[in-house]
Amino acid sequence: MLRIIYSEKFVSQFESLEPRIQKLAEKKIEMFITDHRHPSLKTHELNGMLEDYFSFSVDLQMRIVFGYGAKGIVHFLKIGNHDVYR
C-alpha cells in the first residue's frame, strides 16, 4: 500500500480549493492509493523541469504533481490547474 506525504505547498494549495474540488480530489487520492495506474486518473510522466515527477487528473482542469520515493512512499508536491507544471 502506498503512503502519501503531502508537501506544505500541496496542503496550502489544497486548502485554497473550493470544497467541491477538495472532495473530488480526496476521492481521486483514495483511488490513487488503491490503484495508482487506474485509467481514469490519466497518470503520466512529466518532462522538462519536472522530468522526475508524475501527474494525475482530479478533473479536466485540476492536476496533482507527485514523485515516487522509496518503500511505497509518494510525495504529493502540488495541486492545481495546468499552472502547476510551471
Secondary structure, DSSP 8 states (H G I E B T S, - for coil): --EEEE-HHHHHHHHTS-HHHHHHHHHHHHHHHH-TT-GGG--EE--GGGTT-EEEESSSS-EEEEEE-STTEEEEEEEESGGGG-
